[in-house]
Structure formats: structure tokens, C-alpha cells
């Protein structure tokens, strides 16, 4: 293989590495994203997944059944009845119409996706939705939440932590040194390959 061919391949490899990332970001998410004549309440959650899943419904989540939204592969990690819960267990939280949430364990090692769900006291058929399911960001273990707008807020009745799917990360992979390189490391590798290609091209011109 000629040096020019090698330099082209290294350049292409570097560009491929630089353009291959779609990094999820933690964000403050509104669910539903916009209000309307029939949807006049929304939940605001920080530590959620930007562009992640968001579900809402009038009334309670019947029988704690999340199948209509999350399918049959979900697992209910914890359900707390507010305001008595929240001081122990897998999910810690505080507040009645706004507050904080925190996972006491890293469930990203067990589940591919984790959701936080809320049900608030009803305020009549014209004030909806009452229940919300929001996908969390896999880099976060805590955040805040608020039921909006404040003049239509009602006290928190139930809060849930729900997992879905199986995580691809394992403790053995993290301890064996076979870790997936961070995006920054791969970017440096790509730049290094580009540099090698340029050096090879310069040598070929001598």
C-alpha cells in the first residue's frame, strides 16, 4: 500500500471518529412540552434526558401498571406514598408541589433506562394531566421537580422509580481495564491519526 493511501485512510479514520458521537445531555425537561386547552399542567424535572421519553395521563396510573407507556419489560423499583415516604429506600425526595429527587443507588448498572413518575391529587376533570412519566439521564442520580403552573398545582400523592431493559455495563468490564474510551480520548486519537497521515504525506514528498 502506498504512503498516500495510508494517509488517506488515517484521515478518514480520524474524521469518522470525530463525527461518531451523539452524547446524551442532562437537562431540565417539561412534560408535556407545551400546554393547550386540554393539557394545562406539566411537570418540570431536572436531571432528565434531553429528548427522552415523556408520558402523561389524566387520573392515576391504574394499578401501578406502566405497560401502556413503557411496554412489558419494565420493573417497578420503588413506589412511595407521599408525604410519608421519601426519607429512605431507593428513591429519596422532598416537597409537595415541588422539591428534589435522588437515587440512593446507581441503577444505571442494572437497567438500560430509568424513569421517574409522579401522580398528583386530582383537581377536577378540567385540570389535567395528573400523572407523569419522565426518562432520566444516565449520567445523573439526583435533580429537582415541580408541578406547573403553581396556581393549578396539587399535592404529590405517589412517586415512582421505574427501570426498563438491561444495562450493557458490567462491573467486570469496569474493573478489568477494558473500559470504553471517553469521547474526548477518542477525539484525541482521531486527531493523532490525522497527524500521522500528514507526517506520512510530508515524508513522501522528500
C-alpha positions in Angstrom: 0.0 0.0 0.0 1.3 3.4 -0.9 2.0 6.1 1.7 -0.6 8.4 0.1 -3.2 5.6 0.5 -2.2 5.2 4.2 -2.5 9.0 4.8 -6.0 9.0 3.2 -7.1 6.1 5.4 -5.8 7.7 8.6 -7.5 11.0 7.7 -10.8 9.2 7.0 -10.5 7.2 10.3 -9.9 10.5 12.2 -12.9 12.2 10.6 -15.1 9.1 11.3 -14.1 9.2 15.0 -14.7 12.9 15.3 -18.2 12.6 13.8 -19.4 9.4 15.5 -20.7 10.8 18.8 -24.2 11.5 19.9 -23.7 12.4 23.5 -26.8 12.5 25.7 -27.2 15.5 27.9 -28.8 16.1 31.2 -31.4 18.8 31.1 -34.5 20.4 32.7 -37.4 18.8 30.8 -41.1 19.9 30.7 -43.6 17.1 30.2 -45.8 17.6 28.3 -43.6 20.0 26.3 -46.4 22.5 25.7 -49.7 23.4 27.3 -53.0 23.5 25.5 -56.7 23.8 26.2 -56.9 20.2 27.3 -53.3 20.0 28.8 -53.0 22.7 31.4 -50.5 21.2 33.8 -46.9 19.9 33.3 -44.1 18.5 35.3 -40.6 20.1 35.3 -37.8 17.7 36.0 -34.1 18.5 36.1 -31.6 15.6 35.6 -33.9 14.3 32.9 -32.8 13.1 29.4 -33.0 15.8 26.8 -35.2 14.4 24.0 -36.1 11.4 26.2 -39.5 9.8 26.7 -42.3 11.7 28.4 -45.8 10.4 29.1 -48.8 11.9 30.9 -52.4 10.9 31.7 -55.5 12.1 33.4 -56.0 10.5 36.8 -53.8 7.9 38.5 -51.6 5.2 36.9 -54.1 2.4 37.3 -52.7 -0.5 39.4 -49.2 0.9 39.1 -49.2 -0.5 35.6 -46.8 1.2 33.3 -47.2 -1.3 30.4 -49.3 1.1 28.2 -46.3 3.5 28.1 -43.2 1.5 28.8 -44.1 -1.9 27.5 -43.8 -5.2 29.4 -40.1 -5.1 30.1 -40.2 -2.5 32.9 -39.5 -3.1 36.6 -41.0 -1.1 39.4 -38.0 -0.3 41.6 -40.0 1.7 44.2 -43.3 3.3 44.9 -43.7 5.8 47.7 -47.0 7.3 49.0 -46.4 10.9 49.7 -45.8 12.7 52.0 -44.9 9.8 54.4 -42.2 8.2 52.2 -39.1 9.7 50.8 -36.7 9.6 53.7 -35.3 6.1 53.0 -35.3 3.4 50.3 -34.1 3.6 46.7 -35.7 7.0 46.0 -35.3 10.0 48.2 -37.5 13.0 47.6 -38.9 16.1 49.3 -41.7 18.6 48.6 -45.4 18.5 47.9 -45.7 20.6 44.7 -42.0 21.0 44.0 -38.8 19.6 45.5 -35.9 17.3 45.0 -35.3 13.7 44.0 -32.3 11.4 44.4 -31.4 7.8 43.8 -29.6 6.1 46.7 -28.0 3.6 44.3 -26.7 3.7 40.8 -29.4 1.8 38.9 -27.7 2.5 35.6 -25.6 -0.6 36.3 -28.8 -2.7 36.3 -31.2 -1.0 33.8 -30.8 0.4 30.4 -33.3 3.1 31.1 -34.6 4.6 34.3 -37.8 6.7 34.7 -39.3 8.8 37.5 -43.1 9.0 37.7 -45.4 11.2 39.6 -49.1 11.3 40.5 -50.7 14.4 42.0 -54.1 14.9 43.6 -56.8 15.5 41.1 -58.3 18.9 40.7 -61.4 18.1 38.7 -61.8 16.9 35.1 -60.7 20.3 33.6 -57.3 20.2 35.2 -55.0 17.6 33.6 -52.8 15.7 33.4 -52.4 14.3 36.9 -49.7 11.6 36.3 -46.4 12.0 34.5 -43.5 9.6 33.5 -40.2 11.2 32.6 -37.0 9.5 31.4 -33.9 10.3 33.4 -30.4 11.0 32.1 -28.0 8.1 32.6 -25.3 10.4 34.0 -27.5 11.8 36.8 -28.5 10.5 40.2 -30.4 13.5 41.5 -32.3 16.5 40.5 -35.4 18.7 41.1 -39.0 18.6 40.1 -42.0 21.0 40.1 -45.7 20.8 39.1 -46.6 23.8 37.0 -48.3 26.2 36.8 -48.3 26.9 40.5 -51.9 28.1 40.6 -53.0 24.7 39.4 -50.6 22.6 41.5 -52.0 19.9 43.8 -50.0 17.9 46.4 -48.0 14.9 45.4 -49.8 11.6 46.0 -47.3 9.0 44.7 -43.8 9.0 43.3 -42.2 6.1 41.5 -38.8 4.9 40.3 -39.0 2.6 37.3 -36.3 0.7 35.3 -36.5 -0.8 31.8 -34.2 -3.1 29.9 -30.9 -4.5 30.9 -27.8 -2.3 31.3 -24.9 -3.1 28.9 -22.3 -2.0 31.6 -20.9 -4.6 34.0 -18.7 -4.4 37.0 -16.2 -6.8 35.4 -15.7 -4.6 32.4 -15.0 -1.6 34.6 -12.5 -3.4 36.8 -10.7 -5.3 34.0 -9.4 -2.3 32.3 -11.5 -3.0 29.2 -13.3 0.3 29.5 -14.9 2.1 26.6 -12.8 5.2 25.8 -14.4 8.5 26.7 -15.4 10.7 23.7 -12.5 13.1 24.5 -10.0 10.3 24.3 -11.3 9.0 21.0 -11.3 12.6 19.6 -7.6 12.9 20.5 -7.0 9.5 18.9 -8.7 10.8 15.7 -6.5 13.9 15.7 -3.4 11.8 16.2 -4.3 9.7 13.2 -4.8 12.8 11.2 -1.3 14.0 12.3 0.3 10.7 11.3 -1.3 10.9 7.9 0.1 14.4 7.4 3.6 13.3 8.6 3.5 10.4 6.1 2.5 12.7 3.3 5.4 15.1 4.1 7.9 12.3 4.1 6.7 11.0 0.7 7.3 14.4 -0.8 11.0 14.4 0.2 
